[in-house]
Amino acid sequence: MGASMKDIKNRIRSVESTMQITKAMELVASSKMRKAKERAEAARPFFNILYETISDLSAYVGDEPNPYTRQPGNKPPLYIVIAGDRGLAGGYNSNIFKLVDSEIEGKKARIIAIGRKSVEHYDHRSWKVEGRYPGLAEQLKPAITMEIAQTILSLYHKGKIGRVVLAFTQFVTPLTQEATLLQMLPLVLPHEEKPRTGANMIYDPSPAAVFRSIIPQYLSGMVYGGVVESYASEQGARRTAMESATNNASDMIANLSLSYNRARQAAITQELNEIVSGANAAQ
């Protein structure tokens, strides 16, 4: 019985140590999530304006031949897959991989992997990886996303890829994150009869030229937005996972403490029985 009590006590200490770690990770994730959420919310107006500008330009360009609106044909698609740099985030990483892998199963797709987990996942798969960007999200710089945009455009203009799809996790609430696929190329934009910015807008040298020149910024902005959304989602998922782990550890400690007290009570009762039995035998 003594050995059993010792085992239970060691188990309690082990779980308490684990709970301290999960609680600390929960607090760190909460702090990072607040900052990441603020960064994502600050970035959204820029991308909304960028999208509106692209839409307005498409209304000016009209039906002019445009390489960015052509049909992809049978060329392999390119997926920019954004995942985390660390684990212990619940189903955050696995959800985006399941979504993308189900889409490209049996296809000769190409991948740009953003995040250490994305690089590790696709380095062990049959699809060709065109770019690897681990450790990008926390210290994200626009120059890197512009580099990714240039890689995309180079592959696109060389005819090596057709559709370009951004795979990221959209931050809805701290408790809700949605794995999302967003087609970036070919552009699917509404063609309105009149541009929303007004009929007096003049583009120099021409709407088509401006439209083509803004595409790299558009792609870079989309990738940037996907990364900041995904990073906020990762921290939210990790905070939720660590909170759940901490609660489970607390419940386990309570159950182990109950078992320890029962074992201790049984040991005391046995000792009392032995004392009483010895006293009776001495009489």
MOUR-V965207 format. One record per backbone hydrogen bond with DSSP energy under -0.5 kcal/mol. NH is the residue of the N-H (numbers start at 1). CO is the residue of the C=O. Records with the same first field share a line. If there is no record, write none. Layout:
NH=CO ; CO
This chain:
5=1
6=2
7=3
8=4
9=5
10=6
11=7
12=8
13=9
14=10
15=11
16=12
17=13
18=14
19=15
20=16
21=17
22=18
23=19
24=20
25=21
26=22
27=23
28=24
29=25
30=26
31=27
32=28
33=29
34=30
35=31
36=32
37=33
38=34
39=35
40=36
41=37
42=38
43=39
44=40
45=41
47=43
48=44
49=45
50=46
51=47
52=48
53=49
54=50
55=51
56=52
57=53
58=54
59=55
60=56
61=57
62=58
64=61
69=66
75=72
78=163
79=110
80=78 ; 165
81=79 ; 112
82=80 ; 167
83=81 ; 114
92=89
95=91
96=92
97=93
98=94
99=95
100=96
101=97
102=98
103=99
104=100
105=101
107=104
109=107
110=77
111=128
112=79
113=111 ; 131
114=81 ; 112
115=113 ; 133
117=84
118=84
119=115
120=116
121=117
122=118
123=119
124=120 ; 121
125=122
128=109
130=111 ; 128
131=111
133=113
136=133
140=137
144=141
145=141
146=142
147=143
148=144
149=145
150=146
151=147
152=148
153=149
154=150
155=151
156=152
157=153
158=154
159=156
160=155
161=155
162=76
164=185
165=78
166=182
167=80 ; 165
168=166 ; 180
170=168 ; 178
172=170 ; 176
173=176
176=173
178=170
179=177
180=168
182=166
184=164
185=164
186=68
187=68
189=187
192=190
198=195
201=198
210=206
211=207
212=208
213=209
214=210
215=211 ; 212
218=214
219=215
220=216
221=217
222=218
223=219
224=220
225=221
226=222
227=223
228=224
229=225
230=226
231=227
232=228
233=229
234=230
235=231
236=232
237=233
238=234
239=235
240=236
241=237
242=238
243=239
244=240
245=241
246=242
247=243
248=244
249=245
250=246
251=247
252=248
253=249
254=250
255=251
256=252
257=253
258=254
259=255
260=256
261=257
262=258
263=259
264=260
265=261
266=262
267=263
268=264
269=265
270=266
271=267
272=268
273=269
274=270
275=271
276=272
277=273
278=274
279=275
280=276
281=277
282=278
283=279
